[in-house]
Every structure is written in structure tokens, then in C-alpha cells.
Amino acid sequence: MDRRKLVYSILKEIDKGNEPRYANVDLQFFGEVVEMMQSKNLIENATVIRYG
């Protein structure tokens, strides 16, 4: 999945009142996109926790 489609998918889930999930997407990529969206003020109060 490319970055643009993932951003749209995340925003669509938030609009529906759901918590976005990272199904069918690399977890690292999902975290990077969420952080990018937050830095560009597309979303707020997102938390990305990294282990290891």
C-alpha cells in the first residue's frame, strides 16, 4: 500500500469513529505514516510506541 492510500484509509477510519489498525501494512511503515500525519497536523493525539 502506498503512503497516500494509507493516509486516506486512516482518515476514513477516524471519520467513522474507529481506531485505525495496521492490517495488511508493515508496522514500521504504519508508524512512520502516523507520525508524518501528526507532524503535518492532519491528526492529533496519536501515539506511536517503538520497541527494541
N, C-alpha and C positions, 0 to 999 in steps of 0.2 A: 504494500500500500504506500502510495506516495504521501508526502507531507501535507499537501493541500487537502487530499481526501480525508486524512486523519483529523486535521483541524475541523473540517466540516462535520465529521462524524461526532467528534467530542462536543462541539457546539450544539448539534442537534440533540444529543442525549441530555445535555444540561437544560436545553429549552423544554424538553419533555418532563423535566424534574427528576431525571435519573442520574445516577453517578456513572460517569464514563468508565468503561472497562477496557482492558488491553487485549481482548481476544483477537487472534489471528495477526497480531503485531508483535514484533520484538520488544521486550520490556524496556530495554535501553532506549530504543527509538521513541517509544511512547513517552518515557520520562523527559527526553530532550524536547519533544514537541510541546508537552505540557509546560515546561519551563520557558520555552520560547513564547508561548501564548500568554503566559503571565507577564513576561518582560515587555510585551507589546500591548499590555492592558486589554487583551481580549477576554481574559478570565481573571478572577482574583480569589485569594484564599486557597490556592491549590498547594498541596504539599507533595513533594517527591522525596521519598526516602531511599537512599542508596546503601547497599550492604557490601562489605568486602572490599 
